[in-house]
Amino acid sequence: MASLRSGSGVQVVTPREDHTFLLDEEALQNLLLRADVKDRPVVLLSVAGAYRKGKSFLLDFFLRYLDHTVVILLMDTQGTFDSNSTVKDNATVFALSTMLSSVLIYNLSQNIEEDDLQHLQVLWPEMVYVGLFYIDPEFKSCLKKLVPMLLAPENLVPKQIGGQKVKARDLLNYFKSYVDVFNSEELPNPMTILQATAEANNTSASSEARNVYETLMEEICGGTKPYMPQNVLEQEHHKCLNKALHSFDSKKKMGGEDMATKFKQLLVKLKAHNESKNVYRMFSTPAVFAALFLCGYLLSVLGNTFGVQTLVAVGQAVTLGAAVMLGVWIYTRMTGNLREVGMQLDDIANKIRSFVVTQAEPALKES
């Protein structure tokens, strides 16, 4: 149980005083975008129910059962029906739990009341109330049946939307969409929820297609690859783009053809934007070194003009250093060799550019 004790829960949704919910995207990304998790189908088991009725206690037993390497997410939820929560708060917690999870447990204590059924129609069988100082034998008997029924490998239920299994990285998009929808002043209607699901579904398909494009292009012309003629690079770009678009088209998507077309157009724009950034990077570093070379040359000229040898020496050193760095950078780009050196030179150029911009910004504002 050492690994269980060393772990901790990660809060990804926080209720705010104005009865809206704050999504911690960074925490969620750290959880769902890990290299060993992001491309796996996700099983999300959530427990929802009234405040102080044993939801976290129940999840603790699930964690004990899962004390080995698996890709299963267990989601605890905010307790409902306490003195501080509104009807909208309670409904939002249940709705988010239901839409995000592949298995939902409705945790109840004692008898099922009519208002319980109004919040959720499909319920898990009620379990015996657990005291603080002992575990009732009947509860243990039910627990031994419930936990394997939910978490045994042959019984796991992967999350599916539109008939396709949801990967961990896709779940991030659904979290964002659903939290945004339920942060409105009124509870959303079914069509609004369907629209949010469709947008998240298309965003996931677009992200996967973009990943296909970037992976293929990295294999063809990544930093370790030798120089490639522009016409050949253009041909490879179109091949990779077509494969990425095919990946997008082959996915089952919600929202109709109009929404799919909108996201397909967005995907093409993202590729163009990505290429423009690559072109900017390509010319940014040599431009900085060329400017540095020119500054060094001007310093040398000024030093000679006024007879200041120190200024001449500094100018010559700057000129020589800029020329060497520019030559090495061109060599790394043309041959694909010394990739780490090229990255370090890019970093040096970025720092020089940032320093100049920082120093020049106050003067520009004053003028």
WOFEN-V555235 format. One line per field, one symbol per residue. burial: 1 if it has 9 or more other ideal C-beta (glycine too) atoms within 8 Angstrom, else 0. Layout:
burial=???
This chain:
burial=0001000000011010000010110011111110001101111111111100111001101111110000111111101101001000111111111111111111110000000110110010000001000001001101100111011000110111100001111111111111101100000100011111111111111111110111011001000000010000100110111011101100101110001101110111011001100000100111011101101111111110000000111111111111101101111110110110111011011101100000000000000
